[in-house]
Amino acid sequence: QVNLVESGGGLVQPGGSLRLSCSGSGIIFGFYEVRWYRQALGKQRELIAGMDRGGNRNYADSVKGRFTISRDNSENTIDLQMNSLKPEDTAVYYCNAFRQFPGADYWGRGTQVTVSS
């Protein structure tokens, strides 16, 4: 059984940093495209960062230059380093592991990030 668990969320002041981590059991992240999404209250879930199996990264314009996605194959985690946080970054953050063939799409339950003074 596959299980993804996010951690590292919390309350941070504007301009601060947080590092989110997603640990996986029953799955090897290196075989998947891995992504971070977020969903703010009253808004749709949005893709903010992704990494393919080759290590190529992409980011939403809203977080480019501030957030960094990484994968630790030895620990089997997906991390999201978030710097220069803004109040508009407040959301529940979800990790996702996706594979097209054979089809697989796994999600964590999310971790709350609140940016407020």
C-alpha positions in Angstrom: 0.0 0.0 0.0 1.3 3.4 -1.0 1.3 6.2 1.6 2.5 9.8 1.2 2.8 12.0 4.3 3.7 15.7 4.2 5.4 17.5 7.1 7.0 20.8 7.9 4.1 23.1 7.6 3.3 25.8 10.1 3.0 29.5 10.8 5.7 31.8 9.5 6.1 35.5 9.1 6.2 37.2 5.7 9.7 37.0 4.3 10.4 33.8 6.3 11.2 30.3 5.1 9.8 26.8 5.5 10.9 23.4 4.3 8.2 20.9 3.5 9.0 17.2 3.2 7.0 14.4 1.8 7.9 10.9 2.9 6.7 7.9 0.9 6.1 4.3 1.9 5.3 1.5 -0.6 6.7 3.7 -3.4 10.1 4.7 -4.8 9.9 8.3 -5.8 12.7 8.0 -8.3 10.3 6.1 -10.6 7.7 8.8 -10.6 7.2 12.4 -11.6 6.8 14.2 -8.3 4.9 17.4 -7.7 3.8 19.9 -5.1 0.4 21.4 -5.3 -1.3 23.9 -3.0 -4.9 24.9 -2.4 -5.8 28.2 -0.7 -9.2 28.6 1.0 -11.9 29.1 -1.6 -9.6 28.5 -4.5 -8.7 25.6 -6.8 -5.8 23.4 -6.2 -2.8 24.6 -8.3 0.4 22.9 -9.4 3.4 24.9 -8.1 6.4 22.7 -8.6 7.3 19.5 -10.4 10.3 17.3 -11.1 10.4 14.5 -13.7 12.4 11.3 -13.3 15.4 12.9 -15.0 15.5 15.6 -12.4 14.2 18.4 -14.6 12.3 21.0 -12.6 9.5 23.4 -13.4 7.7 26.0 -11.3 4.6 28.1 -11.4 5.4 31.8 -12.1 4.0 32.6 -8.6 6.8 30.7 -6.9 9.6 30.8 -9.4 12.9 32.0 -7.8 11.5 31.5 -4.3 10.7 27.8 -4.1 12.9 24.8 -4.8 11.7 21.2 -5.3 14.1 18.4 -4.6 14.2 14.6 -4.3 16.3 12.7 -1.8 16.6 9.2 -3.2 18.4 7.8 -0.2 15.7 9.0 2.2 12.9 8.6 -0.4 11.5 12.0 0.3 10.3 15.0 -1.8 11.2 18.3 -0.4 10.0 21.9 -1.1 12.2 24.7 0.2 10.1 27.8 0.4 11.9 31.2 0.8 10.7 34.8 0.9 7.2 33.6 1.8 4.3 35.9 1.2 0.8 36.0 2.8 -0.6 34.8 -0.6 1.4 31.6 -0.2 -1.0 30.6 2.6 -2.5 27.3 1.6 -2.6 23.6 2.2 0.3 22.0 0.4 0.1 18.5 -1.1 2.7 16.2 -2.5 1.9 14.0 -5.5 3.6 11.2 -7.3 2.4 10.5 -10.8 3.3 7.9 -13.5 1.6 7.6 -16.8 2.5 4.0 -17.8 1.4 2.0 -15.9 -1.0 4.6 -14.5 -0.5 5.7 -11.0 -1.4 8.9 -9.1 -0.8 9.1 -5.4 -1.5 12.0 -3.0 -0.6 13.0 0.5 -3.2 14.5 2.9 -1.6 17.9 2.9 0.1 20.2 5.4 -1.0 23.7 6.3 1.2 26.7 5.6 0.2 30.0 7.0 2.1 33.2 6.3 1.1 36.0 8.6 2.5 38.6 10.9 
